[in-house]
Amino acid sequence: MPSASDESFVITEEPDLAIAHYIGHVTADDVRRLTDIRLRFCEGRPYVFLLIDLKRMVHITPEARRVAAETSGTPEDTVLIHGVAIVGASFQFRVLGSMLFRGIRLLRRTVAFPVHFVDTHAEARAWFDERRRELGLER
């Protein structure tokens, strides 16, 4: 895992959580790399939760947004996503993120998964725990 560098990275936590940290100026290559890590983590799992940390993201390129839309909800995404928490998004990124996820659902005709914007990781984890209780899942 990178330290306080300017490289985006993913941390995974058993049994069901992937945490993507997008840092600095996010490029299409960053999105592809983090997507590959997420897909490997998802292999063989019935479901996952995703935490997307945008607190240190400065900018996401149009190509990176396109790649994010193209690599989400594809046939490679065989695992059920029970929730996506987005941490630290500015108002601009909340609007952009909402449009991106809405577009993914419409274009890919994927099962709708809830997206929740929060300010902290603690709030995201509390929401994931609430979702697990709602769905009858054990951690």
C-alpha positions in Angstrom: 0.0 0.0 0.0 1.4 3.4 -0.9 2.0 5.8 2.0 1.1 9.4 1.7 2.1 9.4 -2.0 0.1 10.7 -4.9 -0.8 7.3 -6.2 -4.4 6.0 -5.9 -4.7 2.6 -4.2 -7.1 -0.1 -2.9 -7.2 -1.8 0.5 -9.3 -4.9 0.9 -10.8 -6.2 4.2 -12.2 -9.7 4.7 -14.8 -10.8 4.2 -16.5 -8.3 2.0 -15.1 -4.8 1.8 -12.9 -3.0 -0.9 -11.7 0.5 -0.1 -10.6 2.5 -3.1 -8.6 5.7 -2.4 -8.5 8.1 -5.4 -5.7 10.6 -5.0 -4.7 13.7 -6.9 -5.4 13.9 -10.6 -7.1 10.6 -11.4 -6.4 9.1 -14.9 -8.0 6.3 -16.9 -5.0 4.2 -16.0 -5.7 4.7 -12.3 -9.3 3.7 -12.8 -8.3 0.6 -14.7 -5.7 -0.4 -12.1 -8.0 0.0 -9.2 -10.8 -1.8 -11.1 -8.5 -4.8 -11.7 -7.7 -5.0 -8.0 -11.4 -4.8 -7.1 -12.4 -7.5 -9.6 -9.7 -9.8 -8.2 -11.0 -9.2 -4.7 -14.5 -10.0 -5.8 -13.7 -13.4 -7.4 -15.6 -16.2 -5.7 -17.5 -13.9 -3.3 -21.3 -13.8 -3.3 -21.3 -10.0 -2.6 -19.2 -7.0 -1.6 -19.4 -3.5 -0.3 -17.4 -0.7 -1.8 -16.0 2.3 -0.1 -14.7 5.0 -2.5 -12.6 7.6 -0.7 -12.4 10.9 -2.7 -11.0 13.1 0.1 -7.7 13.5 -1.6 -8.9 13.5 -5.2 -8.3 16.8 -7.0 -9.6 16.0 -10.5 -10.8 13.1 -12.6 -10.2 13.2 -16.3 -13.1 12.8 -18.8 -11.3 9.6 -20.0 -11.2 8.3 -16.5 -14.9 8.9 -16.0 -15.6 7.0 -19.3 -13.4 4.1 -18.2 -15.2 4.0 -14.8 -18.6 3.8 -16.6 -17.3 1.2 -19.1 -15.8 -1.1 -16.4 -18.7 -1.0 -13.9 -21.7 -3.2 -14.4 -20.0 -5.3 -17.1 -20.2 -9.1 -17.4 -16.9 -9.2 -15.5 -18.8 -7.7 -12.5 -20.4 -11.0 -11.5 -20.5 -10.2 -7.8 -23.5 -8.5 -6.2 -22.7 -5.1 -4.8 -24.7 -4.5 -1.7 -23.7 -0.9 -1.3 -21.3 1.8 -2.3 -20.3 4.5 0.2 -18.5 7.5 -1.2 -16.4 9.4 1.4 -15.3 13.0 1.2 -16.8 14.0 -2.1 -17.2 17.7 -2.7 -20.6 19.0 -4.0 -19.2 18.9 -7.6 -18.1 15.2 -7.2 -21.4 14.2 -5.5 -23.3 15.5 -8.6 -20.8 13.9 -11.0 -20.8 10.6 -9.0 -24.6 10.5 -8.9 -24.8 11.0 -12.7 -22.1 8.4 -13.3 -23.8 5.7 -11.2 -27.2 6.6 -12.7 -25.7 6.2 -16.2 -24.1 2.9 -15.3 -27.4 1.6 -14.1 -29.3 2.8 -17.2 -26.7 1.8 -19.8 -25.7 -1.6 -18.3 -29.2 -2.4 -16.9 -27.5 -3.6 -13.8 -29.3 -4.4 -10.5 -29.6 -1.1 -8.7 -27.2 -0.9 -5.7 -27.5 1.8 -3.2 -25.0 4.7 -3.3 -24.5 6.7 -0.1 -22.4 9.9 0.3 -20.8 10.4 3.7 -18.1 12.5 5.2 -16.1 9.9 7.1 -15.0 6.2 7.0 -16.8 5.7 10.3 -20.1 6.8 8.8 -19.5 4.5 5.8 -18.8 1.6 8.0 -21.9 2.3 10.1 -24.0 2.4 7.0 -22.5 -0.9 5.8 -23.3 -2.5 9.2 -26.9 -1.2 8.8 -27.1 -2.7 5.3 -25.8 -6.0 6.6 -28.5 -6.1 9.2 -31.2 -5.2 6.6 -30.0 -8.0 4.4 -29.5 -10.5 7.1 -25.8 -10.8 6.5 -23.2 -11.7 9.1 -19.8 -10.1 9.3 
